[in-house]
Amino acid sequence: MLRIEKLSFSYKPKKDKEPVFQDLDIEFRPGLNAVLGPNGAGKSTLLKSIFGLLSYDGTVWYDEKNVTKMRTEDKTKLMAYLPQTDVETSTLTVLEMVLLGRLPELGRRVKDEDLSSVMETLQALNILHLAPKSLGELSGGQKKLVFIAQTLVREPRVILLDEPANSLDLQKQLELCQMLRRLVETKGISIIVVLHDINLALRFARHIVILDDCGRLYQAGKPEQVITEKMLREVYGIVASVSYDGDGVPTVSAIRSVRDERQGTA
């Protein structure tokens, strides 16, 4: 699976600004990986670095393949990346937008297998009814699902998703995460997803990576191992409780900020 070795990156020369990462080592696991951490921890920067959108020091590996030295064409066959921001307007229909995700496989004619992949993905995301609509007719949450579908139909070996649950309502957040779980189980795809919602990560991810506010690896492992009251205090700056639901899934209940505690606020 994917691992990074000695990753270092700064948006400005080191003499002007502290680096986002300094000699960061992370090993992801096959399946669904969630990256957690407070604002400014470098979660989005991490995905951009892995995909090669930023010039960094260090090496990204996929099994024994050096991703850092891969040609762009080979890298985009191996992995897909969906950032937080998407195109807002287009005259294309949803079907056409998602079909573009199959662009490397498309010839002069759209094959039945291409259409089948698109329709199956739209169905899995419960947006098949949007297929004939133009992107401009959709809500923000619906557009997000369309771009997620476009990413998924490429069927890469690794998918990088940056806050895909943003702008989705609770039902669609759950359906999306359930689909991601099905993908890794049925197609053998590995996914690295940045999330703000700790409880979503706890319910669906099999491996969690936690970055602190200085871009350092705080801890990585199974959800029940890494999501603790101590971690929530030290990384997120909150007093919280961790309990288990009827399925044995950990659940975080935030109580107050540690800043309130220091100020003597009840």
Sequence and secondary structure as in RCSB ss.txt:
>XXXX:A:sequence
MLRIEKLSFSYKPKKDKEPVFQDLDIEFRPGLNAVLGPNGAGKSTLLKSIFGLLSYDGTVWYDEKNVTKMRTEDK
TKLMAYLPQTDVETSTLTVLEMVLLGRLPELGRRVKDEDLSSVMETLQALNILHLAPKSLGELSGGQKKLVFIAQ
TLVREPRVILLDEPANSLDLQKQLELCQMLRRLVETKGISIIVVLHDINLALRFARHIVILDDCGRLYQAGKPEQ
VITEKMLREVYGIVASVSYDGDGVPTVSAIRSVRDERQGTA
>XXXX:A:secstr
 EEEEEEEE SS TTTS  SEEEEEEE  SSEEEEE  TTSSHHHHHHHHHTSS  EEEEEETTEEGGGS HHHH
HHHEEEE S      SSBHHHHHHGGGTTT  SS  HHHHHHHHHHHHHTT GGGTTSBGGGS HHHHHHHHHHH
HHTT  SEEEEESTTTT  HHHHHHHHHHHHHHHHHT  EEEEE S HHHHHHH SEEEEE TTS EEEEE HHH
H  HHHIIIII EEEEEEE TTS EEEEEEEEHHHHHTT  
